[in-house]
Amino acid sequence: MIYQRFVKRILDILISLTAVIILSPLLAVLAVLVRVKLGSPVLFRQQRPGYHGRIFGLMKFRTMTDKRDEKGELLPDEARLTSFGKKLRSTSLDELPEFFNILKGEMSFVGPRPLLVQYLPLYNEEQAHRHDVLPGLTGWAQVNGRNAISWEKKFEYDVWYTRNISFLLDLKIVLMTVGKVLKRDGISSETHATMEFFTGTPVPEKDKDDRDGKE
């Protein structure tokens, strides 16, 4: 508990501040490349739920264009994700601006990834526990499959992490993350350029019957 409340936050500040200082030349170069190849704005900002579901603005380098169809609607991810954008994602360089989210206390270096706001009402009671801690730049689900595993398995890993936080576990996740990034594992699902939308976990028939019986 002391680690989660105090030590972890101190480490987050030290690590993210050091990373921003050391990586500032790289951040500047990436910003220019994104502006030239993908346009503006350079940063992709999106509302995401954090600790206890509180909404914050996630920052990433954009990896997609704004190409639209004849009706003015955005094209699917596959059509907007360029080769340059794919490289940013596969190397996780698009995630670097999230160090600023960590400095602001909206994220941690390690924790469940912050997902879309529209998923909040879709989580079951168990899955909602993924918001018991700050979201992270990397997490237990990311080093155990990332986008190549099902949503249910991903949430299972997330919730397990919230109940087993420790310095040694965080250190293990960080070391495993380095290996995953170098190997570029689990960047996309097998059926989508990024990851399919989460539409909720189906309730098992037995649980449906039990629920109907109580009603």
C-alpha positions, -999 to 999 in steps of 0.1 A, spaced: 0 0 0 29 24 8 45 16 -25 12 22 -44 3 55 -27 37 71 -23 68 54 -38 52 46 -71 42 82 -76 77 95 -68 92 70 -92 67 80 -119 78 117 -116 115 109 -116 113 85 -146 89 106 -167 109 139 -160 142 122 -169 126 107 -200 113 140 -212 147 157 -207 167 130 -223 143 124 -252 135 160 -259 156 160 -292 137 128 -303 104 143 -294 112 174 -315 122 154 -345 91 132 -343 69 162 -340 84 177 -372 81 143 -391 44 139 -380 36 174 -391 52 168 -425 39 133 -432 5 133 -414 -4 170 -410 -16 189 -380 -23 187 -352 8 168 -344 -6 155 -311 -36 132 -310 -57 142 -279 -86 121 -267 -107 119 -236 -99 87 -217 -111 74 -182 -84 72 -156 -83 65 -119 -119 57 -107 -131 65 -142 -122 102 -140 -118 116 -175 -85 132 -187 -70 142 -220 -46 115 -233 -17 127 -255 -1 107 -283 16 115 -316 -10 111 -343 -5 80 -365 -34 84 -389 -45 109 -416 -79 126 -417 -89 111 -450 -127 110 -454 -152 95 -479 -175 115 -502 -200 119 -473 -173 136 -452 -170 107 -427 -136 94 -416 -124 63 -435 -117 31 -415 -85 29 -396 -69 6 -422 -73 33 -448 -60 62 -426 -30 43 -410 0 51 -431 33 32 -433 49 60 -412 20 57 -387 25 19 -385 62 24 -377 54 49 -349 30 23 -334 52 -7 -339 80 11 -321 56 26 -295 71 60 -303 36 74 -306 32 69 -269 60 92 -258 39 123 -252 21 103 -225 51 111 -202 35 145 -198 3 128 -186 24 109 -161 40 142 -149 5 156 -144 -6 127 -123 -32 115 -147 -12 83 -155 15 60 -141 44 45 -159 28 10 -152 -9 3 -151 -39 -8 -172 -40 11 -205 -66 39 -206 -93 29 -231 -122 47 -247 -148 66 -226 -177 47 -243 -164 14 -228 -172 25 -192 -208 13 -192 -199 -19 -209 -176 -33 -182 -190 -59 -159 -185 -56 -122 -151 -74 -122 -137 -57 -153 -145 -22 -138 -118 -29 -112 -92 -20 -138 -99 16 -128 -89 10 -92 -54 23 -100 -40 50 -124 -38 39 -160 -3 32 -174 20 38 -203 26 0 -202 9 -28 -182 5 -64 -175 -19 -70 -204 6 -52 -228 34 -76 -220 11 -106 -222 -3 -101 -257 -13 -64 -260 -38 -62 -290 -33 -98 -300 -54 -112 -271 -91 -109 -265 -107 -81 -246 -117 -105 -218 -82 -118 -214 -68 -82 -214 -92 -71 -187 -84 -103 -167 -47 -93 -167 -56 -56 -159 -76 -66 -128 -50 -91 -116 -24 -63 -118 -45 -40 -96 -46 -66 -69 -10 -75 -71 9 -42 -74 44 -42 -62 78 -27 -71 91 -61 -83 60 -66 -105 64 -31 -120 101 -37 -126 93 -70 -143 67 -53 -166 91 -26 -176 118 -51 -185 93 -72 -204 80 -41 -222 115 -34 -235 116 -69 -250 82 -66 -265 89 -32 -281 121 -46 -297 103 -76 -310 72 -55 -320 49 -81 -306 11 -78 -304 8 -44 -321 -25 -54 -339 -52 -79 -335 -55 -107 -362 -86 -91 -377 -81 -53 -374 -54 -28 -381 -53 -18 -344 -79 -34 -321 -116 -42 -326 -141 -21 -306 -151 -36 -272 -189 -42 -273 -193 -59 -239 -187 -94 -225 -216 -117 -232 -233 -131 -200 -230 -169 -198 -263 -187 -203 -262 -201 -167 -258 -166 -153 -287 -154 -174 -309 -182 -161 -299 -174 -125 -306 -137 -130 -340 -143 -147 -349 -167 -118 -342 -139 -93 -364 -115 -112 
